Amino acid sequence: MSFTVSGASVFRRFVFTVVPCLFLLVCGQGCGRMQPSPLAASDSLFAAVYADYLLLSGVADPGGRPVPEERSTREIDLLLERHGLPPREFGKLVERYRSRPELWRVVLDEVRSKLKKRQS
């Protein structure tokens, strides 16, 4: 039994299953934030890719409550390619964030920071 995993399928599964739950968890944390530690280069790269994806899909639209638009496999592959993040590395990072929610919170803070900078 053999199968291949494209960057887009891993990305899509991650975005539409794990991210909404984790995003709500992080948003509901309130004022008691821990100081973010410096991110590794791969984590900063992931944050940049994810921020771009949110902008591309309409999720980060500041006006109203946007409905996420599903992006094509080609668009997602191009996004990963533009940032120089191979699909396999992307998948490894997703797994790392699943097993380390505290790191995921720090990465999401970086994503929010990038979105604020781009939207202002």
N, CA, C and O atoms as a MOPAC input file, in Angstrom:
PM7 MOZYME 1SCF
protein

 N      0.84800 1    -1.17000 1     0.00000 1
 C      0.00000 1     0.00000 1     0.00000 1
 C      0.89200 1     1.23100 1     0.00000 1
 O      1.68000 1     1.43600 1     0.92300 1
 N      0.77000 1     2.02400 1    -1.00800 1
 C      1.61300 1     3.20100 1    -1.13900 1
 C      0.75500 1     4.40600 1    -1.47400 1
 O     -0.18400 1     4.31600 1    -2.26500 1
 N      1.08600 1     5.53000 1    -0.86500 1
 C      0.39000 1     6.75800 1    -1.20100 1
 C      1.34100 1     7.92200 1    -1.01800 1
 O      2.33200 1     7.82500 1    -0.29400 1
 N      1.03500 1     8.99900 1    -1.66600 1
 C      1.84200 1    10.20300 1    -1.53000 1
 C      1.00200 1    11.27800 1    -0.88000 1
 O     -0.21800 1    11.32300 1    -1.04400 1
 N      1.66200 1    12.12800 1    -0.15200 1
 C      0.98800 1    13.22400 1     0.52600 1
 C      1.45800 1    14.51600 1    -0.10600 1
 O      2.64500 1    14.84000 1    -0.06700 1
 N      0.53900 1    15.24200 1    -0.68100 1
 C      0.93500 1    16.52500 1    -1.26100 1
 C      0.90200 1    17.58100 1    -0.17200 1
 O      0.18900 1    17.44400 1     0.82200 1
 N      1.67000 1    18.62000 1    -0.36600 1
 C      1.67600 1    19.72400 1     0.59200 1
 C      0.29300 1    20.31300 1     0.74600 1
 O     -0.10000 1    20.70800 1     1.84400 1
 N     -0.44200 1    20.37500 1    -0.33600 1
 C     -1.77300 1    20.97700 1    -0.29600 1
 C     -2.73400 1    20.15000 1     0.54300 1
 O     -3.52800 1    20.71500 1     1.29500 1
 N     -2.68400 1    18.82200 1     0.43700 1
 C     -3.62800 1    18.01500 1     1.20900 1
 C     -3.32300 1    18.08500 1     2.69800 1
 O     -4.24400 1    18.16000 1     3.51100 1
 N     -2.06900 1    18.06300 1     3.06200 1
 C     -1.69700 1    18.20700 1     4.47100 1
 C     -2.10900 1    19.58300 1     4.96200 1
 O     -2.67000 1    19.72300 1     6.04900 1
 N     -1.83200 1    20.58100 1     4.16900 1
 C     -2.16000 1    21.96100 1     4.53500 1
 C     -3.66300 1    22.12100 1     4.70500 1
 O     -4.11700 1    22.69800 1     5.69300 1
 N     -4.43300 1    21.62200 1     3.76100 1
 C     -5.88600 1    21.75600 1     3.81100 1
 C     -6.45200 1    21.05700 1     5.04500 1
 O     -7.29800 1    21.61200 1     5.74700 1
 N     -5.98400 1    19.84900 1     5.30300 1
 C     -6.46500 1    19.10300 1     6.45900 1
 C     -6.12200 1    19.84800 1     7.74300 1
 O     -6.94500 1    19.93500 1     8.65400 1
 N     -4.92400 1    20.37700 1     7.81100 1
 C     -4.49100 1    21.13000 1     8.98200 1
 C     -5.33000 1    22.38500 1     9.16800 1
 O     -5.81200 1    22.66100 1    10.26600 1
 N     -5.50300 1    23.14000 1     8.09500 1
 C     -6.20900 1    24.41800 1     8.17400 1
 C     -7.65800 1    24.23100 1     8.58700 1
 O     -8.16100 1    24.99100 1     9.41400 1
 N     -8.33000 1    23.25600 1     8.04000 1
 C     -9.75800 1    23.12400 1     8.28600 1
 C    -10.11400 1    22.22900 1     9.46800 1
 O    -11.29600 1    22.09800 1     9.78500 1
 N     -9.13900 1    21.60900 1    10.13100 1
 C     -9.46400 1    20.80800 1    11.30700 1
 C     -8.80400 1    21.33300 1    12.57000 1
 O     -9.48500 1    21.62800 1    13.55200 1
 N     -7.52300 1    21.44800 1    12.55200 1
 C     -6.78700 1    21.79500 1    13.76300 1
 C     -6.75300 1    23.29200 1    14.02300 1
 O     -6.93100 1    23.72900 1    15.16000 1
 N     -6.52800 1    24.07100 1    12.99400 1
 C     -6.32300 1    25.50900 1    13.16700 1
 C     -7.50200 1    26.21100 1    13.82900 1
 O     -7.28200 1    26.98000 1    14.76400 1
 N     -8.74900 1    25.98800 1    13.39100 1
 C     -9.83800 1    26.71100 1    14.05300 1
 C     -9.90500 1    26.44100 1    15.55500 1
 O    -10.13600 1    27.35800 1    16.34300 1
 N     -9.70400 1    25.19600 1    15.94600 1
 C     -9.73300 1    24.86900 1    17.37800 1
 C     -8.59000 1    25.54600 1    18.12300 1
 O     -8.80100 1    26.13900 1    19.18100 1
 N     -7.40100 1    25.46100 1    17.58400 1
 C     -6.25400 1    26.07100 1    18.24500 1
 C     -6.34900 1    27.58900 1    18.25100 1
 O     -5.95000 1    28.23500 1    19.22100 1
 N     -6.87300 1    28.15900 1    17.17500 1
 C     -7.02200 1    29.61000 1    17.10100 1
 C     -7.97900 1    30.09300 1    18.18800 1
 O     -7.70100 1    31.08900 1    18.85500 1
 N     -9.09700 1    29.40100 1    18.37100 1
 C    -10.04500 1    29.77600 1    19.42300 1
 C     -9.42100 1    29.60700 1    20.80500 1
 O     -9.64900 1    30.42600 1    21.69500 1
 N     -8.65300 1    28.57300 1    20.98200 1
 C     -7.97500 1    28.35100 1    22.25200 1
 C     -7.03300 1    29.49800 1    22.57500 1
 O     -7.02800 1    30.00100 1    23.69800 1
 N     -6.24300 1    29.90900 1    21.60900 1
 C     -5.28200 1    30.99200 1    21.82000 1
 C     -5.99400 1    32.32000 1    22.02700 1
 O     -5.60500 1    33.10400 1    22.89300 1
 N     -7.03100 1    32.57800 1    21.24000 1
 C     -7.75900 1    33.84700 1    21.37000 1
 C     -8.42800 1    33.96800 1    22.73300 1
 O     -8.58800 1    35.07500 1    23.24600 1
 N     -8.81400 1    32.86100 1    23.31500 1
 C     -9.49800 1    32.89000 1    24.59700 1
 C     -8.57300 1    32.92100 1    25.79500 1
 O     -9.04200 1    32.77800 1    26.92400 1
 N     -7.29700 1    33.10000 1    25.59900 1
 C     -6.35000 1    33.05900 1    26.70200 1
 C     -6.36800 1    34.30700 1    27.56500 1
 O     -5.93900 1    34.25400 1    28.71700 1
 N     -6.84600 1    35.41800 1    27.05100 1
 C     -6.93500 1    36.63400 1    27.85900 1
 C     -5.60000 1    37.29400 1    28.08000 1
 O     -4.70200 1    37.22600 1    27.24100 1
 N     -5.48500 1    37.93600 1    29.23100 1
 C     -4.31000 1    38.75700 1    29.52600 1
 C     -3.12800 1    37.96200 1    30.06000 1
 O     -2.00500 1    38.46300 1    30.02400 1
 N     -3.32500 1    36.78400 1    30.53800 1
 C     -2.25500 1    36.02300 1    31.17100 1
 C     -1.33100 1    35.36000 1    30.17600 1
 O     -1.21600 1    34.13500 1    30.16600 1
 N     -0.68200 1    36.12100 1    29.35700 1
 C      0.19800 1    35.56900 1    28.32000 1
 C      1.60500 1    35.34300 1    28.83900 1
 O      2.12600 1    36.12900 1    29.63100 1
 N      2.20200 1    34.27100 1    28.38800 1
 C      3.60900 1    34.06800 1    28.68800 1
 C      4.42800 1    34.83500 1    27.65700 1
 O      3.95500 1    35.10400 1    26.55300 1
 N      5.63500 1    35.17700 1    28.01700 1
 C      6.50800 1    35.89200 1    27.09000 1
 C      6.90400 1    34.95000 1    25.96300 1
 O      7.37600 1    33.84100 1    26.21500 1
 N      6.71600 1    35.38200 1    24.72600 1
 C      7.10300 1    34.49800 1    23.63000 1
 C      8.61300 1    34.33700 1    23.55300 1
 O      9.37000 1    35.29600 1    23.70300 1
 N      9.02300 1    33.11400 1    23.31800 1
 C     10.45000 1    32.87400 1    23.14700 1
 C     10.79400 1    33.10200 1    21.68000 1
 O      9.91900 1    33.04100 1    20.81700 1
 N     12.05300 1    33.36200 1    21.40200 1
 C     12.43800 1    33.54900 1    20.00100 1
 C     12.12900 1    32.27600 1    19.21200 1
 O     12.39500 1    31.16300 1    19.66600 1
 N     11.57500 1    32.46400 1    18.04700 1
 C     11.21400 1    31.31600 1    17.22000 1
 C     12.39400 1    30.84900 1    16.38300 1
 O     13.24500 1    31.64000 1    15.97500 1
 N     12.42400 1    29.55700 1    16.13900 1
 C     13.40300 1    29.00100 1    15.20400 1
 C     13.05600 1    29.51000 1    13.80800 1
 O     11.92500 1    29.92500 1    13.55700 1
 N     14.01000 1    29.47700 1    12.92000 1
 C     13.79500 1    29.96100 1    11.55100 1
 C     12.64500 1    29.21500 1    10.87700 1
 O     11.85000 1    29.82100 1    10.15900 1
 N     12.55200 1    27.91000 1    11.10200 1
 C     11.47900 1    27.12900 1    10.47000 1
 C     10.10900 1    27.54000 1    11.00500 1
 O      9.12600 1    27.53200 1    10.26300 1
 N     10.03800 1    27.89900 1    12.29000 1
 C      8.77000 1    28.34200 1    12.87100 1
 C      8.36900 1    29.71200 1    12.33400 1
 O      7.19100 1    29.95300 1    12.06900 1
 N      9.32900 1    30.60300 1    12.17400 1
 C      9.05000 1    31.92000 1    11.58900 1
 C      8.59500 1    31.77700 1    10.14000 1
 O      7.70200 1    32.49200 1     9.68600 1
 N      9.21600 1    30.85000 1     9.42300 1
 C      8.82400 1    30.60000 1     8.04100 1
 C      7.39200 1    30.06900 1     7.98000 1
 O      6.60100 1    30.50300 1     7.14300 1
 N      7.06400 1    29.13700 1     8.86200 1
 C      5.70400 1    28.60700 1     8.91300 1
 C      4.71700 1    29.72900 1     9.21000 1
 O      3.65500 1    29.79800 1     8.59100 1
 N      5.05500 1    30.60900 1    10.15100 1
 C      4.17400 1    31.73000 1    10.49600 1
 C      3.94000 1    32.62400 1     9.28100 1
 O      2.82200 1    33.09400 1     9.06600 1
 N      4.97100 1    32.85900 1     8.49600 1
 C      4.82900 1    33.69000 1     7.29500 1
 C      3.92300 1    33.01300 1     6.26600 1
 O      3.07200 1    33.66500 1     5.66000 1
 N      4.10700 1    31.71300 1     6.07100 1
 C      3.27000 1    30.96500 1     5.13000 1
 C      1.82100 1    30.99400 1     5.59500 1
 O      0.91500 1    31.24300 1     4.80100 1
 N      1.60500 1    30.74000 1     6.87300 1
 C      0.23900 1    30.67400 1     7.39400 1
 C     -0.43700 1    32.04400 1     7.34200 1
 O     -1.62500 1    32.12800 1     7.03000 1
 N      0.29100 1    33.10800 1     7.63900 1
 C     -0.27100 1    34.46200 1     7.54600 1
 C     -0.67300 1    34.76000 1     6.10100 1
 O     -1.75000 1    35.30300 1     5.85500 1
 N      0.18200 1    34.40900 1     5.15500 1
 C     -0.15500 1    34.61500 1     3.74200 1
 C     -1.37400 1    33.79600 1     3.33700 1
 O     -2.22600 1    34.26700 1     2.58400 1
 N     -1.45000 1    32.56600 1     3.84100 1
 C     -2.60800 1    31.73000 1     3.52500 1
 C     -3.88800 1    32.36600 1     4.06500 1
 O     -4.90200 1    32.39900 1     3.36700 1
 N     -3.85300 1    32.86400 1     5.28400 1
 C     -5.04500 1    33.49200 1     5.85800 1
 C     -5.47400 1    34.70500 1     5.04200 1
 O     -6.66700 1    34.91800 1     4.82600 1
 N     -4.52200 1    35.49100 1     4.59400 1
 C     -4.84600 1    36.64400 1     3.75300 1
 C     -5.40600 1    36.19000 1     2.40100 1
 O     -6.38500 1    36.75300 1     1.91100 1
 N     -4.78800 1    35.18200 1     1.80900 1
 C     -5.20900 1    34.66600 1     0.51300 1
 C     -6.62000 1    34.08300 1     0.56600 1
 O     -7.40000 1    34.25100 1    -0.37200 1
 N     -6.94200 1    33.40700 1     1.65100 1
 C     -8.23100 1    32.72700 1     1.74900 1
 C     -9.34900 1    33.62000 1     2.26100 1
 O    -10.51200 1    33.21700 1     2.25500 1
 N     -9.01700 1    34.82400 1     2.70300 1
 C    -10.04600 1    35.73000 1     3.20200 1
 C    -10.33100 1    35.58900 1     4.67900 1
 O    -11.16400 1    36.32600 1     5.20600 1
 N     -9.67800 1    34.67700 1     5.36700 1
 C     -9.91800 1    34.47700 1     6.79500 1
 C     -9.48700 1    35.69000 1     7.59500 1
 O    -10.10800 1    36.01600 1     8.60700 1
 N     -8.44000 1    36.36300 1     7.16000 1
 C     -7.89700 1    37.49000 1     7.91700 1
 C     -8.48500 1    38.82300 1     7.46700 1
 O     -7.90200 1    39.87300 1     7.73800 1
 N     -9.62100 1    38.80100 1     6.78800 1
 C    -10.26600 1    40.03100 1     6.33400 1
 C    -10.76300 1    40.82200 1     7.53800 1
 O    -11.59800 1    40.31900 1     8.29000 1
 N    -10.27500 1    42.04700 1     7.74400 1
 C    -10.66400 1    42.81600 1     8.92000 1
 C    -12.10900 1    43.30600 1     8.88200 1
 O    -12.64100 1    43.67400 1     9.93000 1
 N    -12.75500 1    43.32900 1     7.74800 1
 C    -14.11700 1    43.84100 1     7.64600 1
 C    -15.15700 1    42.75200 1     7.77400 1
 O    -15.39300 1    42.00800 1     6.82200 1
 N    -15.77700 1    42.64400 1     8.91900 1
 C    -16.84700 1    41.66700 1     9.08700 1
 C    -16.34000 1    40.27700 1     9.38000 1
 O    -15.17400 1    40.06900 1     9.71700 1
 N    -17.24700 1    39.33200 1     9.24100 1
 C    -16.92400 1    37.93200 1     9.51900 1
 C    -16.77500 1    37.18800 1     8.19300 1
 O    -17.76900 1    36.79400 1     7.58300 1
 N    -15.55400 1    37.00200 1     7.75900 1
 C    -15.33500 1    36.39300 1     6.44900 1
 C    -15.62300 1    34.89500 1     6.43300 1
 O    -15.52500 1    34.21800 1     7.45700 1
 N    -15.97000 1    34.40500 1     5.28500 1
 C    -16.14000 1    32.97400 1     5.07400 1
 C    -14.88300 1    32.48700 1     4.35500 1
 O    -14.57100 1    32.96400 1     3.26400 1
 N    -14.16000 1    31.54000 1     4.95900 1
 C    -12.91900 1    31.07700 1     4.32600 1
 C    -13.18600 1    30.48200 1     2.94600 1
 O    -14.13000 1    29.71600 1     2.75400 1
 N    -12.35000 1    30.84700 1     2.01100 1
 C    -12.42300 1    30.28700 1     0.66600 1
 C    -11.37600 1    29.18800 1     0.55800 1
 O    -10.20300 1    29.40300 1     0.86200 1
 N    -11.80400 1    28.02600 1     0.13000 1
 C    -10.84800 1    26.94000 1    -0.04100 1
 C     -9.97700 1    27.23900 1    -1.25400 1
 O    -10.48000 1    27.57100 1    -2.32700 1
 N     -8.69300 1    27.12100 1    -1.07400 1
 C     -7.74000 1    27.39300 1    -2.14900 1
 C     -7.43100 1    26.09700 1    -2.88500 1
 O     -7.54000 1    25.00900 1    -2.32000 1
 N     -7.05200 1    26.22200 1    -4.12500 1
 C     -6.71900 1    25.04200 1    -4.92700 1
 C     -5.37500 1    24.46500 1    -4.48200 1
 O     -4.55700 1    25.13600 1    -3.85400 1
 N     -5.18700 1    23.20900 1    -4.83000 1
 C     -3.92300 1    22.54100 1    -4.53300 1
 C     -2.76100 1    23.30700 1    -5.14700 1
 O     -1.71100 1    23.46300 1    -4.52400 1
 N     -2.95200 1    23.77700 1    -6.35200 1
 C     -1.88700 1    24.51900 1    -7.05000 1
 C     -1.55000 1    25.80500 1    -6.31100 1
 O     -0.37600 1    26.14600 1    -6.17200 1
 N     -2.56400 1    26.52600 1    -5.83300 1
 C     -2.31400 1    27.77200 1    -5.10000 1
 C     -1.52000 1    27.51400 1    -3.82400 1
 O     -0.61200 1    28.26900 1    -3.47700 1
 N     -1.87400 1    26.44800 1    -3.14100 1
 C     -1.17400 1    26.12100 1    -1.89600 1
 C      0.25700 1    25.68600 1    -2.18700 1
 O      1.18900 1    26.08400 1    -1.48800 1
 N      0.42600 1    24.87100 1    -3.21600 1
 C      1.78200 1    24.46100 1    -3.59400 1
 C      2.63600 1    25.66700 1    -3.97100 1
 O      3.81200 1    25.73300 1    -3.61200 1
 N      2.04800 1    26.62500 1    -4.69600 1
 C      2.77800 1    27.84300 1    -5.06700 1
 C      3.13100 1    28.67500 1    -3.84000 1
 O      4.21500 1    29.25400 1    -3.76600 1
 N      2.22200 1    28.73300 1    -2.88900 1
 C      2.48200 1    29.47300 1    -1.65300 1
 C      3.66200 1    28.85700 1    -0.90100 1
 O      4.55800 1    29.57100 1    -0.45000 1
 N      3.65800 1    27.54400 1    -0.77000 1
 C      4.76900 1    26.86200 1    -0.10100 1
 C      6.07000 1    27.08000 1    -0.87500 1
 O      7.12000 1    27.32900 1    -0.28200 1
 N      5.99100 1    26.98500 1    -2.19600 1
 C      7.17300 1    27.16700 1    -3.03700 1
 C      7.71900 1    28.59200 1    -2.92400 1
 O      8.92900 1    28.79400 1    -2.83000 1
 N      6.82000 1    29.57400 1    -2.93300 1
 C      7.24100 1    30.98000 1    -2.84800 1
 C      8.02400 1    31.24400 1    -1.56100 1
 O      8.96200 1    32.04000 1    -1.54900 1
 N      7.63400 1    30.57900 1    -0.49600 1
 C      8.32500 1    30.76100 1     0.77900 1
 C      9.50600 1    29.80700 1     0.94700 1
 O     10.26600 1    29.92500 1     1.90800 1
 N      9.66200 1    28.87000 1     0.02300 1
 C     10.76700 1    27.92200 1     0.12000 1
 C     10.55600 1    26.87900 1     1.20500 1
 O     11.51400 1    26.41400 1     1.82200 1
 N      9.29700 1    26.51100 1     1.43600 1
 C      8.97600 1    25.51000 1     2.45200 1
 C      8.49100 1    24.24000 1     1.74800 1
 O      7.37500 1    24.20800 1     1.23000 1
 N      9.32500 1    23.19400 1     1.72700 1
 C      8.91700 1    21.94700 1     1.07300 1
 C      7.71500 1    21.32000 1     1.78900 1
 O      7.61200 1    21.41100 1     3.01200 1
 N      6.81000 1    20.68700 1     1.04500 1
 C      5.63000 1    20.07000 1     1.65700 1
 C      5.96700 1    19.09200 1     2.78100 1
 O      5.26100 1    19.03400 1     3.78800 1
 N      7.02800 1    18.33800 1     2.61300 1
 C      7.40700 1    17.37000 1     3.65500 1
 C      7.79100 1    18.09500 1     4.95200 1
 O      7.41000 1    17.67000 1     6.04300 1
 N      8.53800 1    19.17600 1     4.82300 1
 C      8.92300 1    19.97100 1     5.99800 1
 C      7.68700 1    20.60200 1     6.62900 1
 O      7.57100 1    20.66700 1     7.85300 1
 N      6.77100 1    21.06400 1     5.79300 1
 C      5.52300 1    21.62300 1     6.29500 1
 C      4.79200 1    20.59000 1     7.15500 1
 O      4.32800 1    20.90400 1     8.25100 1
 N      4.69400 1    19.36400 1     6.65500 1
 C      4.03400 1    18.29500 1     7.40200 1
 C      4.71000 1    18.00900 1     8.73400 1
 O      4.03800 1    17.76600 1     9.73600 1
 N      6.04100 1    18.03800 1     8.74600 1
 C      6.77700 1    17.81400 1     9.99900 1
 C      6.48500 1    18.91500 1    11.00800 1
 O      6.32800 1    18.65000 1    12.20000 1
 N      6.41300 1    20.15800 1    10.52300 1
 C      6.11000 1    21.27500 1    11.42300 1
 C      4.70200 1    21.14900 1    11.99400 1
 O      4.48700 1    21.40900 1    13.17700 1
 N      3.74800 1    20.75400 1    11.16400 1
 C      2.37000 1    20.56900 1    11.63300 1
 C      2.34100 1    19.54200 1    12.75800 1
 O      1.69900 1    19.76200 1    13.78500 1
 N      3.02400 1    18.43600 1    12.57000 1
 C      3.06400 1    17.39700 1    13.60900 1
 C      3.72400 1    17.91600 1    14.88200 1
 O      3.28100 1    17.60200 1    15.98700 1
 N      4.77600 1    18.70400 1    14.72700 1
 C      5.44900 1    19.26100 1    15.90000 1
 C      4.50900 1    20.17300 1    16.68100 1
 O      4.49000 1    20.13200 1    17.91100 1
 N      3.73100 1    20.99100 1    15.98300 1
 C      2.80500 1    21.89600 1    16.67200 1
 C      1.67600 1    21.12400 1    17.34900 1
 O      1.19000 1    21.53600 1    18.40200 1
 N      1.26000 1    20.02100 1    16.75900 1
 C      0.22600 1    19.19300 1    17.40200 1
 C      0.72300 1    18.63500 1    18.72900 1
 O     -0.03900 1    18.53000 1    19.69100 1
 N      1.98600 1    18.28200 1    18.77700 1
 C      2.52400 1    17.68500 1    20.00500 1
 C      3.04000 1    18.72400 1    20.99900 1
 O      3.31100 1    18.39400 1    22.15300 1
 N      3.17600 1    19.97500 1    20.55900 1
 C      3.68400 1    21.02900 1    21.44400 1
 C      2.79000 1    22.26600 1    21.35400 1
 O      3.14600 1    23.23500 1    20.68300 1
 N      1.63300 1    22.24700 1    22.02100 1
 C      0.69200 1    23.36600 1    21.92300 1
 C      1.27100 1    24.69300 1    22.39800 1
 O      0.85700 1    25.75100 1    21.92300 1
 N      2.21300 1    24.65500 1    23.31900 1
 C      2.80900 1    25.91500 1    23.79000 1
 C      3.61500 1    26.57700 1    22.66900 1
 O      3.62700 1    27.80200 1    22.55100 1
 N      4.27800 1    25.77600 1    21.85900 1
 C      5.00300 1    26.31000 1    20.70800 1
 C      4.01500 1    26.83100 1    19.66800 1
 O      4.24400 1    27.87800 1    19.06300 1
 N      2.92300 1    26.10800 1    19.46100 1
 C      1.90800 1    26.55800 1    18.50700 1
 C      1.35400 1    27.92900 1    18.90900 1
 O      1.11200 1    28.77100 1    18.04400 1
 N      1.15300 1    28.16000 1    20.19800 1
 C      0.65900 1    29.46800 1    20.66200 1
 C      1.64000 1    30.57700 1    20.30400 1
 O      1.23200 1    31.66200 1    19.89100 1
 N      2.91800 1    30.30700 1    20.45900 1
 C      3.93900 1    31.30800 1    20.12300 1
 C      3.94900 1    31.56000 1    18.61000 1
 O      4.07200 1    32.70300 1    18.17000 1
 N      3.82100 1    30.50000 1    17.82600 1
 C      3.77100 1    30.65600 1    16.37000 1
 C      2.53500 1    31.46400 1    15.97500 1
 O      2.61800 1    32.33000 1    15.10500 1
 N      1.39300 1    31.19100 1    16.60300 1
 C      0.18200 1    31.96100 1    16.30000 1
 C      0.33800 1    33.43100 1    16.66900 1
 O     -0.18200 1    34.30200 1    15.97200 1
 N      1.04600 1    33.71500 1    17.75100 1
 C      1.32400 1    35.12200 1    18.09200 1
 C      2.11800 1    35.78800 1    16.97500 1
 O      1.86900 1    36.94200 1    16.62500 1
 N      3.06900 1    35.05700 1    16.42500 1
 C      3.86300 1    35.58100 1    15.31100 1
 C      2.98700 1    35.79600 1    14.07400 1
 O      3.14500 1    36.78900 1    13.36300 1
 N      2.07200 1    34.87300 1    13.82300 1
 C      1.14100 1    35.01700 1    12.69600 1
 C      0.30700 1    36.27800 1    12.88000 1
 O      0.16500 1    37.07400 1    11.95200 1
 N     -0.24500 1    36.45900 1    14.08200 1
 C     -1.05400 1    37.65800 1    14.35500 1
 C     -0.24800 1    38.92700 1    14.16000 1
 O     -0.74400 1    39.90400 1    13.59900 1
 N      0.98100 1    38.91400 1    14.61700 1
 C      1.85200 1    40.07500 1    14.45800 1
 C      2.07400 1    40.38400 1    12.97600 1
 O      2.01300 1    41.54200 1    12.56100 1
 N      2.33000 1    39.34900 1    12.18900 1
 C      2.53700 1    39.54000 1    10.74900 1
 C      1.27100 1    40.06800 1    10.07900 1
 O      1.34900 1    40.92400 1     9.19800 1
 N      0.11800 1    39.56900 1    10.48600 1
 C     -1.14200 1    40.03300 1     9.90300 1
 C     -1.40500 1    41.49700 1    10.24100 1
 O     -1.84200 1    42.26900 1     9.38900 1
 N     -1.13800 1    41.87000 1    11.48200 1
 C     -1.33800 1    43.27000 1    11.88000 1
 C     -0.44900 1    44.19900 1    11.06400 1
 O     -0.89500 1    45.25600 1    10.61700 1
 N      0.80100 1    43.80900 1    10.87200 1
 C      1.73600 1    44.63000 1    10.08900 1
 C      1.26400 1    44.77500 1     8.64800 1
 O      1.36000 1    45.85900 1     8.07200 1
 N      0.76200 1    43.71300 1     8.06800 1
 C      0.34800 1    43.74400 1     6.66200 1
 C     -0.97500 1    44.47700 1     6.45700 1
 O     -1.22000 1    45.03500 1     5.38700 1
 N     -1.82200 1    44.47500 1     7.47700 1
 C     -3.13300 1    45.10300 1     7.33800 1
 C     -3.13900 1    46.56600 1     7.74800 1
 O     -4.13100 1    47.26300 1     7.53500 1
 N     -2.05400 1    47.03600 1     8.33000 1
 C     -2.04200 1    48.44100 1     8.76100 1
 C     -1.37200 1    49.34000 1     7.75600 1
 O     -1.28200 1    50.54800 1     7.97200 1

